[in-house]
């Protein structure tokens, strides 16, 4: 049986990801991210780099890969870490139905 997200158990990994969206993650967070990166519908929220190392926006992969990626015009992120945090927040909400109402870092 494939691992499923349990919001009550996995909620403790939210802060770990918020502190360090890029880099080394604990085994529990790695397991959570693996689940979050798999979407049976094929429609996955992704990062789109508009200007290398300077500007990112979000996009959505289409269910059929021959179709174009739907790119959002805003928000525009100037930090990859902040953009990764927004991807995490959206995937969490899609999979659990819960919104994460925390900024990237306070």
C-alpha positions in Angstrom: 0.0 0.0 0.0 1.3 3.4 -1.0 2.0 6.0 1.7 -0.7 8.5 2.2 -0.5 11.9 3.9 -2.1 12.0 7.3 -2.4 15.7 8.2 -2.4 15.0 11.9 0.9 13.0 11.8 2.6 14.9 8.9 1.8 18.4 10.0 5.0 18.6 12.0 7.0 18.5 8.7 5.5 21.8 7.5 7.8 23.9 9.7 10.8 21.8 8.7 10.1 22.6 5.0 9.4 26.2 5.7 12.7 26.6 7.4 14.6 24.8 4.6 12.7 24.3 1.3 15.9 23.4 -0.5 18.6 21.1 0.8 18.8 18.2 3.2 15.5 17.0 4.6 14.6 14.4 7.3 13.4 11.0 6.1 9.9 11.8 7.2 9.8 15.0 5.1 11.4 13.2 2.1 8.6 10.7 2.3 6.0 13.5 2.5 7.6 15.3 -0.5 7.6 12.1 -2.5 3.8 11.7 -2.1 3.3 15.4 -2.8 5.2 15.1 -6.1 3.0 12.4 -7.5 -0.4 13.4 -8.8 -2.4 10.6 -10.5 -4.4 13.3 -12.5 -1.2 14.5 -14.1 -2.1 18.1 -13.1 0.8 19.1 -10.9 1.8 22.5 -9.6 5.3 23.3 -10.7 7.9 26.1 -10.7 8.6 27.9 -13.9 11.8 29.9 -14.1 11.3 33.1 -16.1 14.8 34.6 -15.5 17.6 32.2 -14.4 18.4 32.6 -10.7 16.1 35.8 -10.5 12.5 35.2 -11.2 10.0 32.3 -10.8 6.3 31.9 -11.3 4.0 28.9 -10.8 2.5 26.7 -13.5 0.4 23.6 -13.8 1.4 20.6 -15.8 -1.5 19.4 -18.1 -3.0 16.0 -17.7 -1.8 15.3 -21.3 1.8 16.1 -21.7 1.5 17.2 -25.3 -0.6 20.2 -24.1 1.1 23.4 -22.9 1.9 24.2 -19.3 -0.5 26.7 -17.9 1.7 29.5 -16.5 0.4 31.9 -13.9 1.2 35.6 -14.5 1.5 36.3 -10.8 2.7 36.1 -8.1 6.3 36.6 -9.3 8.9 35.3 -6.9 12.4 36.6 -6.7 13.5 33.8 -4.3 13.4 30.2 -5.3 12.9 29.2 -1.7 9.8 31.4 -1.4 8.5 29.9 -4.7 9.1 26.3 -3.4 7.2 27.2 -0.2 4.2 28.3 -2.3 4.3 25.0 -4.3 4.4 23.1 -1.0 1.4 25.1 0.4 -0.7 24.5 -2.7 0.1 20.8 -2.9 -0.6 20.4 0.8 -4.0 22.0 0.4 -4.8 19.9 -2.7 -4.0 16.7 -0.9 -5.3 17.4 2.6 -7.9 20.1 2.1 -6.1 22.3 4.7 -4.7 25.7 3.9 -1.3 26.6 5.4 -1.7 30.3 6.3 2.0 31.0 7.0 4.3 33.2 5.1 7.6 31.8 3.8 9.6 33.1 6.8 8.7 35.5 9.5 
